Amino acid sequence: MAGSGMQDIKRRIQSITSIEHITNAMRLVSAAKLVRAKAEYEATTEYFSDVVNSIDSIFSQKGEIPERYLSEGRELKKTCYVVVTSNRGLAGSFNANVSKEVDALRAADTEEPVFVFAGTRGRDYYKRRGYEALALYTGAPEDVTFSDALALGRPVIKLYEAGEIDRVVLVYNMFKSSLEQKVTSIQLLPFGESEEEAGGGAGSAGGTGEEGKADSASKGEKSMEVEYEPSAKAVFEYLIPKYLEIVIYKSIVESAYCEHTARRTAMQNATDNAKEMMDDLNLYYNRARQAAITSEITEIVSGADALNG
């Protein structure tokens, strides 16, 4: 029985050792991808934050925005959710938190929503619940291009212009620190809804989280009268789809950075846990081996005493 128990422990040690090698390799891969994703995120944030804030300052002049883009007096029935997740798991609660946020927002919907997905994890989650994707991006998030963001944004604008959807909400992981990613919901269209009604999203112009709201507020305070050529309507007709596409692109880049940060942390924790389990199992194995040796010695001594007697 002791030998059988030792073999079981030995098999468990070998199994956990293999798992530890895998999780450590995944941690190293995520750390390498994180360097690239961080560089892309920082470059994108520096450029697109200026663009988004500039558009925010223009949108603060609501008197010039076409009425169909404003929430005042508009009944919001059907929502389009732009859901940004990863293509793979093993990243802790990274994807689950996004799905929970969307489900919480959906509780207030009066009609079945429409979905746009960046990442297969979100697509698979809602496909199992009977929802199909209006548009889908399944490539590596760190390889996303602006053309990919256009492919996601254009069908949304088309439905909004046709009156088939009344609201567009973006849900993704926003980077807070290397140890924290915060799920954020931003109402991209229409403009003008309060933060509470938008589910904790953006302010009047759909900024990016708390930082975006602060930037938008500061821009609003410094806003000046703008003359539009050829007309205000023509300018906004051009800007609003671009604004939507820019924010979607930035959210995918930021989500990629958060994903690799979360996966690196999750794989580091898994590796540490595997090492801890191996230490415990090695201790059990040594104790079992010691007990087996002691038992054999006892049997030999007992047999010798019996012969001598």
C-alpha positions as CSV (number, residue, x, y, z in Angstrom):
1,M,0.0,0.0,0.0
2,A,2.8,2.4,0.8
3,G,4.5,1.7,-2.5
4,S,1.2,2.4,-4.3
5,G,0.8,5.7,-2.4
6,M,4.3,6.8,-3.3
7,Q,3.6,6.0,-7.0
8,D,0.5,8.2,-6.9
9,I,2.4,11.1,-5.3
10,K,5.2,10.7,-7.9
11,R,2.7,10.8,-10.8
12,R,1.1,14.0,-9.3
13,I,4.5,15.6,-8.9
14,Q,5.3,14.8,-12.6
15,S,1.9,16.2,-13.7
16,I,2.2,19.4,-11.7
17,T,5.8,19.9,-12.9
18,S,4.5,19.7,-16.5
19,I,1.8,22.3,-15.7
20,E,4.4,24.5,-14.1
21,H,6.5,24.4,-17.2
22,I,3.5,25.4,-19.4
23,T,2.3,28.2,-17.2
24,N,5.8,29.6,-16.9
25,A,6.2,29.5,-20.7
26,M,2.9,31.3,-21.1
27,R,4.0,33.9,-18.6
28,L,7.2,34.5,-20.6
29,V,5.2,34.7,-23.9
30,S,2.7,37.2,-22.3
31,A,5.6,39.3,-20.9
32,A,7.2,39.5,-24.4
33,K,3.9,40.4,-26.1
34,L,3.2,42.9,-23.3
35,V,6.3,45.0,-24.3
36,R,4.9,45.4,-27.9
37,A,1.3,46.0,-26.7
38,K,2.5,48.6,-24.2
39,A,4.5,50.5,-26.9
40,E,1.4,50.4,-29.2
41,Y,-0.9,51.6,-26.4
42,E,1.3,54.5,-25.4
43,A,1.8,55.7,-29.0
44,T,-2.0,55.3,-29.7
45,T,-3.0,57.0,-26.5
46,E,-0.7,60.0,-27.1
47,Y,-2.1,60.5,-30.5
48,F,-5.8,59.5,-30.3
49,S,-6.4,61.2,-26.9
50,D,-5.6,64.5,-28.6
51,V,-7.9,63.7,-31.5
52,V,-10.8,62.5,-29.3
53,N,-10.4,65.6,-27.0
54,S,-10.4,67.9,-30.0
55,I,-13.6,66.3,-31.3
56,D,-15.1,66.4,-27.7
57,S,-14.6,70.1,-27.6
58,I,-16.4,70.5,-30.9
59,F,-19.2,68.2,-29.7
60,S,-19.6,70.3,-26.6
61,Q,-21.4,72.9,-28.8
62,K,-24.6,70.8,-28.9
63,G,-26.5,73.5,-30.7
64,E,-24.7,72.6,-33.9
65,I,-25.0,68.8,-33.6
66,P,-27.8,67.2,-35.7
67,E,-30.7,66.2,-33.5
68,R,-30.6,62.5,-34.3
69,Y,-27.2,62.4,-32.5
70,L,-28.6,63.9,-29.3
71,S,-30.4,62.0,-26.6
72,E,-32.8,64.9,-25.6
73,G,-36.3,63.8,-26.3
74,R,-35.2,60.5,-27.8
75,E,-36.6,57.2,-26.6
76,L,-33.8,54.7,-26.2
77,K,-35.2,51.3,-26.9
78,K,-32.7,49.2,-28.9
79,T,-29.0,49.2,-28.0
80,C,-25.9,48.1,-29.9
81,Y,-23.2,46.8,-27.6
82,V,-19.6,47.0,-28.9
83,V,-17.9,44.3,-26.7
84,V,-14.1,44.1,-26.6
85,T,-12.7,40.9,-25.2
86,S,-9.7,38.6,-25.9
87,N,-9.5,35.6,-28.3
88,R,-8.1,33.3,-25.5
89,G,-8.7,32.6,-21.9
90,L,-6.3,32.0,-19.0
91,A,-6.3,35.7,-18.2
92,G,-8.1,35.6,-14.8
93,S,-11.4,37.4,-14.8
94,F,-10.5,39.6,-17.8
95,N,-13.3,38.4,-20.1
96,A,-15.8,37.4,-17.4
97,N,-15.9,41.0,-16.0
98,V,-16.7,42.4,-19.5
99,S,-19.6,39.9,-19.9
100,K,-20.9,40.8,-16.4
101,E,-20.9,44.5,-17.2
102,V,-22.8,44.0,-20.5
103,D,-25.3,41.7,-18.8
104,A,-25.8,44.4,-16.1
105,L,-26.4,47.0,-18.7
106,R,-28.8,44.8,-20.7
107,A,-31.0,44.5,-17.6
108,A,-32.4,47.9,-18.5
109,D,-33.0,47.2,-22.2
110,T,-36.6,47.1,-23.4
111,E,-35.7,45.4,-26.7
112,E,-33.2,42.7,-27.8
113,P,-29.8,44.3,-28.3
114,V,-27.4,44.1,-31.3
115,F,-23.8,43.0,-30.7
116,V,-20.5,44.0,-32.3
117,F,-17.5,41.9,-31.1
118,A,-13.8,42.5,-31.0
119,G,-12.5,39.1,-29.7
120,T,-13.9,35.6,-29.9
121,R,-14.5,35.2,-26.1
122,G,-17.3,37.7,-26.1
123,R,-18.7,36.4,-29.4
124,D,-18.8,32.8,-28.0
125,Y,-20.4,33.8,-24.7
126,Y,-23.3,35.6,-26.4
127,K,-23.6,33.1,-29.3
128,R,-24.4,30.4,-26.7
129,R,-27.2,32.7,-25.6
130,G,-28.6,33.0,-29.1
131,Y,-27.1,36.3,-30.2
132,E,-25.3,36.7,-33.6
133,A,-22.6,39.3,-34.4
134,L,-23.4,42.4,-36.5
135,A,-19.7,42.8,-37.0
136,L,-16.7,40.8,-35.7
137,Y,-12.9,41.2,-35.4
138,T,-11.1,37.9,-34.5
139,G,-7.5,38.9,-35.2
140,A,-4.8,39.4,-32.6
141,P,-5.8,42.6,-30.7
142,E,-2.2,43.8,-30.8
143,D,-2.3,43.6,-34.6
144,V,-5.5,45.6,-35.0
145,T,-5.5,48.3,-37.7
146,F,-7.6,51.3,-38.3
147,S,-9.2,49.5,-41.2
148,D,-10.4,46.8,-38.8
149,A,-12.0,49.5,-36.6
150,L,-13.7,50.9,-39.7
151,A,-15.2,47.5,-40.4
152,L,-16.7,47.4,-36.9
153,G,-17.9,51.0,-36.8
154,R,-19.5,51.4,-40.2
155,P,-22.3,48.8,-39.8
156,V,-23.1,50.4,-36.4
157,I,-23.4,53.9,-37.9
158,K,-25.5,52.5,-40.8
159,L,-28.0,51.0,-38.4
160,Y,-28.1,54.1,-36.2
161,E,-28.7,56.4,-39.3
162,A,-31.5,54.0,-40.4
163,G,-33.1,54.2,-36.9
164,E,-32.8,50.5,-36.3
165,I,-30.8,51.1,-33.1
166,D,-31.1,54.0,-30.7
167,R,-27.9,53.8,-28.7
168,V,-24.3,52.6,-29.0
169,V,-22.4,51.4,-25.9
170,L,-18.8,50.4,-25.8
171,V,-17.6,47.9,-23.1
172,Y,-14.0,47.1,-22.6
173,N,-11.1,46.8,-20.1
174,M,-9.5,50.1,-19.4
175,F,-5.9,50.2,-18.2
176,K,-5.4,51.6,-14.7
177,S,-2.1,50.1,-13.6
178,S,0.0,47.0,-14.1
179,L,-2.0,45.3,-11.4
180,E,-5.4,46.6,-12.2
181,Q,-7.7,46.7,-15.3
182,K,-11.1,48.3,-14.9
183,V,-14.1,47.4,-17.0
184,T,-15.5,50.6,-18.5
185,S,-18.8,51.3,-20.4
186,I,-19.0,54.3,-22.7
187,Q,-22.1,55.5,-24.4
188,L,-20.8,56.6,-27.9
189,L,-24.2,57.6,-29.3
190,P,-26.4,59.5,-28.8
191,F,-24.7,62.5,-27.0
192,G,-26.0,64.2,-23.9
193,E,-27.1,61.4,-21.6
194,S,-26.0,61.7,-18.0
195,E,-23.4,59.4,-16.6
196,E,-25.9,57.5,-14.4
197,E,-28.2,56.8,-17.3
198,A,-25.3,55.7,-19.5
199,G,-24.3,53.0,-17.0
200,G,-21.2,54.7,-15.7
201,G,-19.9,55.5,-19.1
202,A,-18.8,58.8,-20.7
203,G,-20.1,62.2,-20.2
204,S,-21.9,64.3,-22.9
205,A,-19.4,63.5,-25.7
206,G,-18.4,60.0,-24.8
207,G,-15.0,60.5,-23.3
208,T,-12.8,57.6,-22.2
209,G,-13.4,56.8,-18.5
210,E,-12.7,59.2,-15.6
211,E,-9.7,60.7,-17.4
212,G,-11.7,61.3,-20.6
213,K,-14.4,63.0,-18.6
214,A,-11.9,65.3,-16.9
215,D,-10.3,66.1,-20.3
216,S,-13.7,66.7,-21.9
217,A,-14.6,69.0,-19.0
218,S,-11.4,71.0,-19.4
219,K,-11.9,71.2,-23.1
220,G,-15.4,72.3,-22.6
221,E,-14.3,75.1,-20.3
222,K,-11.9,76.3,-23.0
223,S,-14.2,75.8,-26.0
224,M,-14.5,78.7,-28.4
225,E,-16.9,79.6,-31.1
226,V,-16.2,77.6,-34.2
227,E,-17.2,78.4,-37.8
228,Y,-17.9,75.4,-39.9
229,E,-17.3,75.1,-43.7
230,P,-19.1,74.2,-45.8
231,S,-21.7,73.9,-42.9
232,A,-22.0,72.7,-39.4
233,K,-24.2,69.8,-40.5
234,A,-21.6,68.6,-43.1
235,V,-18.8,68.7,-40.6
236,F,-20.7,66.7,-38.0
237,E,-21.9,64.2,-40.6
238,Y,-18.2,63.5,-41.3
239,L,-16.8,63.7,-37.8
240,I,-19.3,61.5,-35.9
241,P,-18.5,58.2,-37.7
242,K,-14.8,59.0,-37.5
243,Y,-15.2,59.6,-33.8
244,L,-16.9,56.3,-33.3
245,E,-14.2,54.4,-35.2
246,I,-11.3,56.2,-33.4
247,V,-12.7,55.3,-30.0
248,I,-13.3,51.6,-31.0
249,Y,-9.7,51.4,-32.3
250,K,-8.3,52.9,-29.2
251,S,-10.3,50.6,-27.0
252,I,-9.1,47.5,-28.8
253,V,-5.4,48.6,-28.5
254,E,-5.9,49.4,-24.8
255,S,-7.7,46.1,-24.2
256,A,-4.8,44.2,-25.8
257,Y,-2.4,45.8,-23.3
258,C,-4.7,44.9,-20.4
259,E,-5.1,41.4,-21.7
260,H,-1.4,40.6,-21.7
261,T,-1.0,42.3,-18.3
262,A,-3.8,40.2,-16.9
263,R,-2.5,36.9,-18.5
264,R,1.0,37.5,-17.3
265,T,-0.2,38.0,-13.7
266,A,-2.5,35.0,-13.9
267,M,0.2,32.8,-15.3
268,Q,2.7,34.0,-12.6
269,N,0.2,33.2,-9.9
270,A,-0.4,29.7,-11.5
271,T,3.3,29.1,-11.7
272,D,3.8,30.1,-8.0
273,N,0.9,27.9,-6.9
274,A,2.3,24.9,-8.9
275,K,5.7,25.3,-7.2
276,E,4.0,25.5,-3.8
277,M,2.1,22.3,-4.6
278,M,5.3,20.5,-5.7
279,D,7.0,21.5,-2.5
280,D,4.2,20.0,-0.5
281,L,4.0,16.9,-2.6
282,N,7.8,16.4,-2.3
283,L,7.5,16.6,1.4
284,Y,4.7,14.0,1.4
285,Y,6.7,11.8,-0.9
286,N,9.8,11.9,1.3
287,R,7.7,11.2,4.4
288,A,6.1,8.2,2.6
289,R,9.5,6.9,1.4
290,Q,10.8,7.3,4.9
291,A,7.8,5.4,6.3
292,A,8.3,2.6,3.8
293,I,12.0,2.3,4.6
294,T,11.3,2.2,8.3
295,S,8.6,-0.5,7.7
296,E,11.1,-2.6,5.7
297,I,13.7,-2.3,8.4
298,T,11.2,-3.3,11.1
299,E,10.2,-6.4,9.1
300,I,13.9,-7.4,8.6
301,V,14.6,-7.0,12.3
302,S,11.5,-8.8,13.3
303,G,12.3,-11.7,10.9
304,A,15.9,-11.9,12.3
305,D,14.6,-12.0,15.9
306,A,12.2,-14.8,14.9
307,L,15.1,-16.9,13.4
308,N,17.3,-16.3,16.4
309,G,14.5,-17.2,18.8
